[in-house]
Amino acid sequence: MAQQQKDLLSRLADAGEDAIQRLSKAPGGKNVLDAMNTTRDRLDELQKRVRGLDTLEKRVAKLEKRLDALSKPKPAARPKRAARKPPAPKKP
């Protein structure tokens, strides 16, 4: 089965190469191939940019959490009371 699948993939690859060669020989075919190659390059560049967005999204999420923590109202701090002094001894 693996040999049969390999043969099928080989045949498909050969057919694709033949189609590209015929397309390049057709009138205007060079323009089509150039457009295809340009599109491939643009897609590669776009894919690299999109990968970079993941790291940016993580950074933004982290910053949002920090901002939420900072913007929460903190409970009012009670002023510390001075310790009570023991009553002064009575003088006779």
N, C-alpha and C positions, 0 to 999 in steps of 0.2 A: 504494500500500500504506500509506503514511504517513497519507493521508486516511482510509482504512478503519480503521486502528488508532485514529486520533483519534476517529472516530465511535463505535467500540466503547467507548473510555474515557469519552467523553461520555455515552453511554447508561448505562454502569455507574454513573457519578457521579450522574446524574439518578435512576436507580432507587434508589440508596442514600439520596438526599435524600428521595425519596418515602416510602421505608420508615421513615425516622426521623420524618417528619411524621405518618404513620399511627400509629406507635408512641406518639407523644406524645399523640395524641387518644384512644387506647385507655385503658380503666380501668387504673390502676396504671402506665401507660406513663411518666408523669412520674417516678415512683420509679425505673424502670429507666434512664431517661436520666440522672437524677441520679447513680445508681450508676455508670453508664458514665463520666460526666465525672469523678467522684471517683476512679475507678480510673485513668483517664488521668493525672490530676494526681499520683497516688501513683507511677505508673510513671515519670513524668518525674523526680520527686524521687529515686526509687531509682536511676535511670540516672545522675543527677549524682553520687550517692554512690559508685556502682560505678566511675565514671571516676576519682574521687579515690583509689580503692584502688590503681590502677596506680602512681601516684607514691609511695604509701606502700610498696608492695612493692619498688620500686626502692631506696628509702631503706633498708629493712630488709636487702635483699641487700648493699648497700654496707657497712652496719654489721656484718653477719655476716662479711664478708671482713676487715674491720679487726680484729674480735674474734679470728678465726682466726689472723691474723698476730701478734697480741699474745700469744695463748695458746701458740704454738709454743715449745718449749724452745729457748733460744738456746745455742749452743755455749759451753762454759766458756772464759772468757778466760784465757789463760796469763799469769802475771805476767811482766813484762819483766825479763830478767836484766840485771844491770849489766854493762857492757862489761868484759872482762878487762883488767886492767892488765898492762902488760909487766913481765916480771920485773925486780926491782930490780938494779942493777949491783953486782957483787961488789966488796967493798973489799979491797985488799991488805994 
